[in-house]
Amino acid sequence: MNYSDALLSIVENGSKQIKEIDAKNMSFKPSDEKWSKKQILGHLIDSGVNNYSRILLAQTKDDLIFEGYDQVNWVKLNNYQSRNAEEILKIWEMINIHISQLIAVIPKSVMNRKTVHHNFDKISMRTLQKGKESNLSYLIWDYIFHVEHHLAQIIGDYKKLNIKLLAY
């Protein structure tokens, strides 16, 4: 399964399951320091926005070095806890469909272009040692891993696709 199709499948299946979670459960915060399911989903929107930009820019530059972002503050500033869960879900769906369409048209040569100039030791969920050779495929694979990690926090019985790092 390619990344684009995998992401679409994750969005379709995840959305169906999230729609079955009632509003009270979506808003429940286990503690002041922990995010509610709505806030986790909001975090995935913020991640999607950042990773869309990274994936787009990666196609036009020689390195894979990108800015990070203050995840906790973004969730707070976007006020996901006070927003409607259906609205948050719809935004998450749309940003990931948008990302999937972008991924679908990336040439294999661009997807596999190797570089040792990246900051995946800082911005990735599955960190990669600084100076180790990598490519855009790794960034996308890591993004999908991140999405599934958080969907498993939102959906109690979520079954991950566990997408393999693809060589195109």
Disulfide bonds with the S-S distance in Angstrom:
none
